[in-house]
Amino acid sequence: MKRFIYTAVVLFCATIAQ
């Protein structure tokens, strides 16, 4: 569960970076 949340945050930040 915690890994899923971490992955979601990383993808979210990556989207903002673009």
C-alpha positions in Angstrom: 0.0 0.0 0.0 2.7 2.4 1.0 4.6 1.6 -2.2 1.5 2.4 -4.3 1.1 5.8 -2.7 4.8 6.5 -3.2 4.6 5.6 -6.9 1.5 7.8 -7.3 3.3 10.8 -5.8 6.3 10.2 -8.1 4.1 10.1 -11.2 2.2 13.1 -10.0 5.4 15.1 -9.5 6.7 13.9 -12.9 3.6 15.2 -14.6 4.0 18.6 -12.9 7.6 18.7 -14.0 6.5 18.5 -17.6 
